[in-house]
Amino acid sequence: MKQAVSVRAVALVQGRSDSEAELQSTQSMNALRRRSALVAGVCLAFGHPRVIAQAGIDYPTKPIKIIVPFPPGGATDIMTRNIAQMLHDEWRQTVVVENRPGAGGTIGADHVAKSRADGYTYLAATIAHSANVSLFPDAPYRLERDLQPVAIMGLIPLVPVVRAESPIRSLSELVAASKSSSLNAGSSGNGTASHLALEIFKSITGARIQHVSYKGGAPAMVDLLGGQIDVIFALLPECLPQMKSGKLRALAVTGASRHPLLPDVPTASEAGIQGIEIISWNGLMVPSGTPREIVAKTNAQVTKITNSTAMKARTIELGFQPVAMSVSDSENFVRADIQRLAKVIREASIKAD
């Protein structure tokens, strides 16, 4: 209204009539209303002004932290640090990787779930977090309620491996040996990918193999090499060095296709055993409520990275499988993983360590 009064006053000083001044005042008010409506439309399209600032070219404006809920040196840590370095290179912003291990990934996940939903704290999530929904029903956070999937960084094939001197040379021989002698299989802990793969294999084939839980993949691998256990359904990145050195033999790959590093190793399906396709994964999640525009921007950046020639080569070299998923695809992937693993855990009566 003050603007309209000012327009009228100027018109009178310039010698125009009162009616002419009123007309110009009305036109000015209409123009002001149109500009206000335009601004309101932009805000409705993109959300609160704070969201606009965060989701645009101003994001990120400060260091980003990615919580790896496992010890340094594992498959998740390796993949996350590679992605973090490339995010730093693309965004010219510090991306810090912080290890917060404990309780099968629950401690780190709970920390992220309770962080500010501003796009500056991420969780490096894995198949363990899908399993934890069933294994830890009383956890201090709820995965599907408190955490939002952003992107899948890479898939991780599992490979049942035995010592090079073992007489077992195939999955069918593993099943037969389990029924004629006592076999032990190690894993990195109850409910981990290696344990779940073992239980699926036993359920489908009727193999009789005793599960031995370890506090991580490394000690399990030490005992396999030392002859204390007979087999591990291992994550490929964690058994790859021993396979390259000739100390371990791969029996199959549990994914849907062969891995480029193991062209002569059949999939479980090719080996004649259907239904044990299981693959681990690494993904990024943020606290629920993080602006959707930030989630989309990060997904687009991670997708660009994982689709790059350099990253694809690096991913394969490390024993991972390249992948690129949209936000909705990532959400559906995690949801399906939770549902499938819940069935496996229930039927195998798996309990948390």
N, C-alpha and C positions, 0 to 999 in steps of 0.2 A: 504494500500500500504506500510506503514511503517513496518507492520509485515512481508510482503513478502521480503522487502529489508533486514531485520534483519536475516531472515532464510537463505538467500543467503550468507550473510557475514559470518555467523557461519559455513556454509558448506565449504566455501573457506578456512577458518582458519583451519578446520579439514582436509584439503587436498583433498577434493572432487572436481571434475571437475565443470566447469561453467555450463555445460548442466545438470549435476545431481542437481546442486543447483537450476537451473531454474525449473526443474521438481518438486522438493520439494516445491518451492515457489508456483507453480500453484496448487498443491494439497492442500496446506494450504489455499489459497484463496478460493478454491471450498468448503472446509470444513467451512470456515467462512461464505460464502454465505448460505450454508445449515442451519447453526445455526441461521442466521439472518431471513431466511424464516420461521423457526420454531417459533421464537419469534413473528414474525409478525402474524403468524396463530393464536397463543394464544391470541394476542391482538384483532384480528378480532372476535374471538369466544366470548370473555368476555368483549370487549369494551375498553375504555380508561384505561390506567394504574391506574388512580385515582379510577375508578369504581372497578377494580380488588381488590384494597386494601380495599375499603369499603365493598364489597360484600363478601369477604372471612371471615376467622376467626377473622379478626381485627374489624369486625362490631358486636356490637357497641363498640366504644372506649371512649365514653363520655355519660353523662346523656341524657336520652330521655325525651321529654315532650309530654304529651297527653292533648290536649285542650278539655275540656268538655264545650260546649257552652250553658249550662243550670246551674241553681243554684245547690248547694250541696244537697245531700239527695234524689234526684229523681232517677228514674229507670236507666237512662243513667249513672249517677254518680256512682251508686252502682255497676253496671256491669263493668264499666271501671276501678274502683279501684281494683276489684277482679282480672281482667286480668293484670293490671299493677303490682300488687304484685307478680303474678306468672311469669311475664316476668322478673322482677327483680331477682327472685329466679333462673330462668333458665340461664339468661345472666350475672348474677353477676354485673349488672350495674344499677345505679339509674334510676328509671322511675317515673317522677314527673307528678301528675295529677293537672292541673290548670283549675279552673272554670272561664269562660269568658261569662257570660250570656248576653242576650239582643237580641231584634229584631227577636225572634223566632229561634234563633240559627245562625243567619246571621253574627253577630259580630265575634263570635269565628271562624266560617268557613272562613270568609274573612281574619282573621289573619293567619290561616294556609295556605290558598291559596297563600298568599304573602310571606310566609316563604321560607327559603332556601330549595331547593329540594335535601337534603342530607340524609334523613332518620332519622332525629333527632326531627322532629316536626310532630305530628299526630293529626288528628281530630277524636273525638268520634262522629260519624255521626249517624243520626236517620232517621226515616220516614219523620220527619219535613223537612229535607234537600231535600228530593225528592219533597215534596209539595212546598217548597220555590221556586223551579224552575219556577212554575206557579204563585205563590203568589207575588214574588218579581222579576218581569222581569227586573227591573233596578238595581238590586243588584250590588255592586261593584266587584263581582266575578261571574264566571259562573261555576256551579258545574261540568258539563261534560267536560268542557275545562280545568279548573284550578285544579281539584282535582282527584286523582287516588284512586279508591277503593282497599283496601289491603285485608281485611278479614271481615266476619260477625261474631261478637262475640256471639250473641244470639238473638233469636226471643222473642217477647213479646205478648202473647195473650191479646186480649181485652175482657172485661167481662161487659155486661150491668148489672148494679146493682141498686137495689132499697132498701129502708129501710126495715128492718125485719118486721115491722108492716104494710107494704103496702099490699093492697089486690091483687096486681099484682104478679102473680107467674110464668108467662111464657111470651115468646115473643108474642104469639098470643093474650094474655090478654093485653099486652102493646099496641099492635096495636088497639085493641077494645077500650081500655080506652082512647086512644088519640082521638078517633072519637066521644066519648060521653062526654068528659070533657077536660078541658084545662090542658095540661101537659107541663112542662119545663124540658129541659135536659141541664146539665152543661158540660163544657169542659174546658181544660186548655188553650184555646185560639183558634182563628180562624185558620183553616188549620192544627191544631194538630191532632194526631191520633184519639183522642176521638171525635173530631168534624167531621172528615172525615167518621168515622164509623157510626156516627149518620146520616149523610146525605145519605150514601149508604143505610142504613136501611130504611129511609124515602122514598127514591126513589123507592125501590123495593116493599115495603109494602103499600105505600100510607099513612103511619102514619102521623098524624098532631101533631108534637111536636115542641115547640118553643125552639130555641137554645139560651143559655145564655153563653157568653164568660167570662172566668175568667183569671186572670193573674197567671196561674199555676194550677196544679192538686190539691194541698193542699187546697186552699180556696174554690174550687168547692166541694171538699169532705166535708168540714165543713158545707157548706150550704145544701148539701144533707142530712147529718145527722141531721141538724137542721130543716129540713122540708121546706126550701125555694125553693128547686127544687125537681123533682120527680125521675130522673134517670140520670145516667152517664154511658157512654160506656167507662169504666175505664181501664187503664193498670193494669194488674193483680198484679204486685208488689206494686202498689200504693193503691189498695183496699184490699189486702190480710189481713192485720192486723184487719181491721174492720169486714171482713168476718169471721175470726177465732174467734173474740170476740162475734159473733152473732148479730152484729148491722146492717149488710147488707146481702141481699139475692142476689145470682147470678141467672140470668135468662138463660144464655147460655154462650158459649165460641165462639168467632168469628173465631177461627182457623179451620183448616181442621180436627183436632183430639182433643179429650178430653185431659185435662191437668191432670197429675198424682195427683196433689193436690186437684183436683175437680172431682173425678171419677164419681160422681153422677150428675154432671152438663152437659147437652147435648151440642153438637155443634149446631150452628144455623141451619145447614142442618138437623141434627137429630130432631130438634124442628119443622121442617116443612117449614123453610124459606131458600130457595136456593139463592146463589149469593152474600151473604154479608160476604164472607170470606175476612177478612182483618186482618193483623197482623203487629205490629210494630217491629222494629229491632234496634239493636245497631251494628255499624261497625266501622272499622278504615279506615281512608283515609290519604293520604299524598299529598303534592303538586305535580302536574303533572311535569314530568321530573325527578322524583326520580329514580335512577338506578333500572332497572327491577330486578336485582339480589337481591337488598335489599328488594324490595316488596315481592319477592318470599320467601326470608328467613323469613321475619316477618310473612307471611301467614302460612308457615310451622310451625313456633313456636306457633302461636295462635291456629292453628288446633290441634297441639299436646296437648295444654292446654285444649281446649274445649272438646277433646275426652277423656281426663283422667277421671278415675272413680270419683276422688275427686271433680273435677270441674263440672262434670255432676250432681252429687248429690247436690252440692252447687247451681248450676244454677236452678235446679228444686225447691229447698227449697226457693229460693228468688222469685219464681213465673215466671221465664223465661222458655224458651224452648231451650234445647241444639241444637246446629247446627254446622256443619263444612262445609265450602265451599272453593274451590280453588280460585285463583285470578280471573280466567276467569268466574267462577260461580258467584263470588261476583259482577263482572262488569255487568254481564247479569241480576242479581237480581236487582241491583240499577236501571239499565236502564229500566227494565220492570215496576218497581215501579213508576218511573218518568212519564212514559207514562200512566199508569192506573190512577194515581192521577190527572194528568192534565185533564183527561176526567171528573172525579168527580168534580173537582173544577170549571171547565167550566160550566157543566150542573147545578150545584147548585149555581152558581154565587157567590162563596166564595171570599171574599176580605180579605186582611191582616188587622190585627188590627192597 
